[in-house]
Amino acid sequence: MAKNHSQSNRLSRGEMELVGALWDSEGVTIVEAQRLLARPIGYTTVQTRLDRLVKKGVARRSKERPAKYSAAITREQVSAGDLKFILDRVTDGQIVPLVAHLVQDRALPQDEIDELKQLIAEAEARTNRGSSSRGKS
């Protein structure tokens, strides 16, 4: 089973590039991974990065020869870990400053605004359910 992706095992840019290639494939050899990358990278560098990803629990290596590598965690798991790191590090765990920066920094399409409103409505509903169930004894 994959280890939890946390700030202690954040991924480098090169590792993220490889993980992206793994997400887009069913399993690749080192040579295949090397070909999938957007820029030329040496075979041993790709091998080292893939081995690091396996050690971090982000990728799996098959027993077959040549070994095939595949992703052991999802995009969502990586982004959740990285976002938690940013939230804790940059805004001291406060969500509003982070969201405010993102919303004020760019124009949002209406579908994203609608999605944000839905997320807030769901958060309010969870908060209201939690406070009403605590009031009953």
Steps between C-alpha positions, in 0.01 A plus 500: 500500500619852427637712778326827574639785293604763752724802521786274610497328162401782268585440139762689302411648161677211325316242711167672427577484129553124529191448715299682233631254242407209728145632546459514124615141444423149619859432597827588333856378486783744564554544126128564442491751787805673354320536164186641664683794655482838328875550504805277459603342830761228544399140559670479841337826611156361410586175678613686814185714507273200449677314781453804728130505413476131593680566830260788575200274430392711203578235236509120479758284325397165354703183555515425126804582282528761379325647800190710437421802713150624576348765722413389854312817595250720322524858380257592778726353768800696374309826471337454843841454663654793317203727571510411870870584503433838335207571732704421812817672380368812329175587677553330837210262428255777409296428186354848439830680416592226253161499328485882506835521323396247237162666438636857491804412291315380189170509317293192581266342248139479614511119533786528753312769693196272509717211621647715778148604608399133510803408711420780746135390519613143574741624769220704659270198498765284671563773759127541568448122532793478741380785720138379507602146598721635781210701637292183550584285803 
